């Protein structure tokens, strides 16, 4: 009897670990797609927005390179507003490339997928492009708006 009790006690941590893996939250992808389409439709293309990117993200690193936003002229970026759907979290990375193409810097943040915009600050000389990449705690949709510095001329 004692041998059976030891074997059972030794298997409990493994069972708890496996049950935790199986209980990964899931997102209604149809609802997430409708949400991101609504965000895209309601978004302003006013003077502050340098570019937008929407993508399906997963808990596994993506094989692709993300979404690259190329700017027509060197652009001073100040932040990226990222939002995602369905609970959980997303790790969002914005890689900014210099106007002459010789430098880049990466800015990232973990955001909650609560549908609200969360800012990732960007401090970089004028940029020629920004690359958006992300990974989520579960599969869902992400929307990122890259915001440029506003200059008021008198």
C-alpha positions as CSV (number, residue, x, y, z in Angstrom):
1,X,0.0,0.0,0.0
2,X,2.8,2.4,0.9
3,X,4.4,1.9,-2.6
4,X,1.1,2.9,-4.3
5,X,0.8,6.0,-2.1
6,X,4.4,7.1,-3.1
7,X,3.7,6.5,-6.8
8,X,0.4,8.5,-6.6
9,X,2.1,11.3,-4.7
10,X,4.9,11.5,-7.2
11,X,2.5,11.7,-10.1
12,X,0.4,14.6,-8.7
13,X,2.8,17.4,-9.8
14,X,2.9,16.0,-13.3
15,X,-0.9,15.8,-13.5
16,X,-1.2,19.4,-12.2
17,X,1.3,20.5,-14.8
18,X,-0.5,18.7,-17.6
19,X,-3.9,20.0,-16.5
20,X,-2.5,23.6,-16.6
21,X,-1.4,23.1,-20.2
22,X,-4.8,21.8,-21.2
23,X,-6.6,24.7,-19.6
24,X,-5.1,27.4,-21.9
25,X,-7.8,30.0,-22.6
26,X,-9.3,30.3,-26.0
27,X,-10.7,33.2,-27.9
28,X,-13.7,33.4,-30.1
29,X,-11.8,34.1,-33.3
30,X,-14.9,35.2,-35.2
31,X,-15.6,37.7,-32.5
32,X,-12.0,38.8,-32.5
33,X,-12.0,39.3,-36.3
34,X,-15.2,41.4,-36.0
35,X,-13.7,43.5,-33.3
36,X,-10.5,44.2,-35.3
37,X,-12.6,45.1,-38.4
38,X,-14.6,47.5,-36.2
39,X,-11.4,49.1,-34.8
40,X,-10.0,49.5,-38.4
41,X,-13.3,51.1,-39.6
42,X,-13.5,53.5,-36.7
43,X,-9.9,54.6,-36.7
44,X,-9.0,58.0,-37.9
45,X,-6.3,58.5,-40.5
46,X,-5.7,62.0,-39.1
47,X,-2.3,63.7,-38.9
48,X,-1.1,61.8,-35.8
49,X,-1.3,58.3,-37.3
50,X,1.9,57.3,-39.1
51,X,0.5,53.8,-39.9
52,X,-1.5,50.9,-38.7
53,X,-1.1,47.1,-38.6
54,X,-3.6,44.4,-37.7
55,X,-2.7,40.8,-37.4
56,X,-3.6,37.4,-36.1
57,X,-1.2,36.5,-33.3
58,X,-0.6,33.2,-31.6
59,X,1.2,31.8,-28.6
60,X,3.9,30.4,-30.8
61,X,6.5,32.8,-32.3
62,X,5.5,33.7,-35.9
63,X,7.6,32.3,-38.8
64,X,6.9,35.5,-40.8
65,X,8.6,38.9,-40.2
66,X,5.5,40.7,-38.9
67,X,4.1,43.8,-40.6
68,X,6.4,46.5,-41.9
69,X,5.3,50.0,-42.3
70,X,7.4,52.1,-44.6
71,X,7.1,55.9,-44.5
72,X,7.2,58.2,-47.5
73,X,9.5,60.7,-45.7
74,X,11.6,60.4,-42.5
75,X,9.0,60.4,-39.6
76,X,9.6,61.2,-35.9
77,X,7.7,58.5,-34.0
78,X,6.6,58.9,-30.4
79,X,4.6,55.8,-29.5
80,X,2.7,52.8,-30.7
81,X,-0.8,52.2,-29.4
82,X,-1.5,48.5,-29.3
83,X,-4.7,46.7,-28.4
84,X,-5.9,43.1,-28.6
85,X,-9.1,41.1,-28.0
86,X,-10.2,38.3,-25.7
87,X,-8.3,38.4,-22.4
88,X,-4.8,37.1,-21.9
89,X,-1.8,39.2,-22.9
90,X,0.3,40.0,-25.9
91,X,4.0,40.8,-26.2
92,X,4.3,43.5,-28.8
93,X,7.6,44.6,-30.4
94,X,8.1,47.6,-32.6
95,X,11.5,47.8,-34.4
96,X,12.2,51.2,-35.8
97,X,14.6,51.8,-38.7
98,X,16.6,55.0,-39.2
99,X,16.0,57.2,-42.3
100,X,19.4,56.3,-43.7
101,X,18.8,52.6,-43.0
102,X,22.0,52.2,-40.9
103,X,20.4,51.9,-37.4
104,X,17.5,50.3,-35.8
105,X,16.1,50.0,-32.2
106,X,13.5,47.8,-30.7
107,X,10.7,49.0,-28.3
108,X,8.4,46.4,-26.7
109,X,5.8,45.9,-24.1
110,X,3.4,43.3,-22.7
111,X,-0.2,44.5,-22.9
112,X,-3.4,43.0,-21.6
113,X,-5.9,41.9,-24.3
114,X,-8.7,44.1,-22.9
115,X,-9.6,45.9,-26.2
116,X,-8.2,49.2,-24.8
117,X,-5.2,51.0,-26.4
118,X,-1.9,50.6,-24.5
119,X,1.0,52.8,-25.3
120,X,4.5,51.6,-26.1
121,X,6.8,54.7,-26.0
122,X,9.2,55.1,-28.9
123,X,12.3,57.4,-28.6
124,X,14.2,57.3,-31.9
125,X,15.5,59.7,-34.5
126,X,13.4,60.1,-37.6
127,X,12.4,56.7,-39.0
128,X,12.0,55.3,-42.5
129,X,10.1,52.3,-41.3
130,X,8.6,50.4,-38.3
131,X,8.3,46.6,-38.1
132,X,5.4,45.3,-35.9
133,X,5.7,41.8,-34.4
134,X,3.7,40.1,-31.6
135,X,3.0,37.0,-29.7
136,X,0.0,36.3,-27.5
137,X,-0.8,34.1,-24.6
138,X,-3.5,32.7,-26.9
139,X,-4.5,33.1,-30.5
140,X,-6.3,36.4,-31.1
141,X,-6.2,39.6,-33.2
142,X,-4.0,42.6,-32.5
143,X,-4.2,46.1,-33.8
144,X,-1.3,48.6,-33.6
145,X,-1.3,52.3,-34.5
146,X,2.1,54.0,-34.8
147,X,1.9,57.6,-33.8
148,X,4.1,60.4,-35.1
149,X,5.2,63.5,-33.4
150,X,3.0,66.5,-34.2
151,X,4.7,69.7,-35.3
152,X,2.7,72.9,-35.2
153,X,4.0,75.5,-37.7
154,X,3.3,79.2,-37.1
